[in-house]
Amino acid sequence: MLRAVIIDDERKSRENLELLLESFVDNVEIVGTADGVLTGINAIDLHNPDVVFLDIHLANGDGFQVLESLKNKNQNVIFVTGHEEHAVKAFRSDAIDYLLKPVCIEHLQGAVERVRARIKSETTKDAIQQISLSTNKGLQFLKTEDIVYCKGDGAYTYFFLKSGERITTSKNLKEYENRLKDYNFFRSHKSYLVNLAEIKTYIRGEGSHAVMSNGDNVGVSKRRKDMFLAALSSA
């Protein structure tokens, strides 16, 4: 059973969404509702839901302020709004989906299934280590062992895979450093996060760097070199 909170400044919209969920989506329990930023944050803190249905325009601010308060929490957010122009910003915030009012039942069902898939991947990550990425194509799941390294470029991160594929996400490298630190990944440089198991050679000296299994060179900063070598020796 997924536990859900609905945050929308219009009572009728909250009631309509609750009715759609009860009528057309299995195993979703509405544990709380709210109409504004502060009441929304309080509802999330109180109920710790599996999924948050969030409007953009709220009584005393906007939904992105609610998201900002959740950046260190593992919440699944589905935007439900009448304002299409905020879609890009919503996906960059790692939202699961972006539903336009009036809500299409099939789109709602699909969004909830994506939440279930993300939760399943996270609860089984010890057996099958996976990470979910929000891309311009939607939510994508990767086995951590398939990642050679990640490269940060401002607000974007590029994932370089064993298959030769490169995936672009609109999250900075720090976000993925936090999510991958328990899976044998190390931040060797301000721009690089490497899979220690995929390092082929380490080149010492001026401009020291690691050669990855795919042949790419990644930087190792002077400040991080000792910690990198320690991590590499214990990997």
Buried (B, 14 or more C-beta within 10 A) or exposed (E): EBBBBBBBBBEEBBEBBBEBBEEBBEEBEBBBBBBBBBBBBEBBEEBBBBBBBBBBBBBEBBBBBBBEBBEEEEBBBBBBBEBEEBBEBBBBBBBBBBBBBEBEEEBBBBBBEBBBBBBEBEEEBEEEBBBBBBEEEEBEEBBBBBBBBBBBEEEBBBBBBBEEEEBEBBBBBEBBBEBBEEBBBBBBBEBBBBBBBBBEEBEEEEEBBBBBBBEBEBBBBEEBBEBBBEBBEEE
